[in-house]
Amino acid sequence: MVKVTVCGAAGGIGQPLSLLLKINPNVDELSLFDVVNVPGVGADLSHINSDSATASFLPSSREDKTALAESLKGTDLVIIPAGVPRKPGMTRDDLFNINAGIIKGLAEGIAEHAPKAFVLVISNPVNSTVPIVAETLKQKGVYDPKRLFGVTTLDIVRANTFIAQAGKAKASQFNVNVIGGHSGETIVPLYSIGASKSYYEKLSAEEQKALIHRVQFGGDEVVQAKNGAGSATLSMAYAGYRLAESILKALTSSEEVVECTFLDLDSSIKGAAEAKKLVKGLDFFSLPVKLGKAGIEEVKYDVLNQVSDDEKKLLEVAIDQLSKNIEKGVAFAQK
Ligand code: NAI
């Protein structure tokens, strides 16, 4: 029996993400938590004739901790798209002050009521919210870095789509490794590796630069088009679902599943120590990982040895920015 909890289930991402989870045959119980509107979302989804059960949990007041506890009890996977999204002109870091506290509160609930769950963090700034969750779980003595995932999948999804558009090819043939972090210049698409290589090399230097920039700042296209009504929700729900589906596949089958995720390069994970050396000792970084029943089984750090000279330069910028984002998250959780 697999139970999945979505925290922030009534939001722009939470609703379509919950819909996708509702129709996943590997999900037996779908638990929806939010601080507003979630009973309606739950009632609506519960009419879908998939085999999973749906339940929604709304706290009766700010002090009510029972709803979160109930939503988390016995859960295998928690996905967190709770918090505020960007408006035009905002960076993901501008969200820190509001979202950091929300994430810390949810992580404390997870530590208490679902200490063994896999935790997928969507809420921005991911580069800082993932360290907040790690630090909070550590403080509560229940931390397992193999079970913590920063969701960067939308960057992979965008990288695939944008190279397909530039190269007039089918997007489904690409699975570009996008490594580093999840904001602006910390996002590093590795177009020089795999199926994208030949398409990428046909582009002029100018076009290559524009393509990389589009992947790094693709979120801004959506923020501007929505004109104050938020950031990516549908493509994000799809991307978050892709990672969740891959984790569920690894949990419920013996298939080899690899995805990129922003992870803690803790030495308990195979390949993490090697990866850490290659990224100047950063504690968190997004890389392709092999998924298994225990979560992250192995970091596929070899991509770091295959990057082109141009990508090396992008990585230097990313590493520099990431170290500050990570520190900020850790400091918040420790104060
Ligand atoms: P939204 O405002 O539509 O939804 C957020 C939901 O979180 C709301 O329903 C709100 O009531 C709920 N919420 C607030 N505090 C909560 C708490 N303490 N517990 C549970 N729920 C709570 O925002 P949207 O568009 O769904 O975005 C959510 C987050 O995802 C934002 O931080 C956004 O920046 C981030 N995001 C991340 C992406 C990624 O690639 N990782 C891509 C796009 C957005």
Residues whose N, C-alpha, C, O or C-beta is under 5 A from the ligand:
A	BS01	NAI	C7 G8 A10 G11 G12 I13 G14 F33 D34 V35 V36 P81 A82 G83 V84 P85 R86 I102 V121 I122 S123 N124 V151 L154 G230 S231 A232 T233 M236
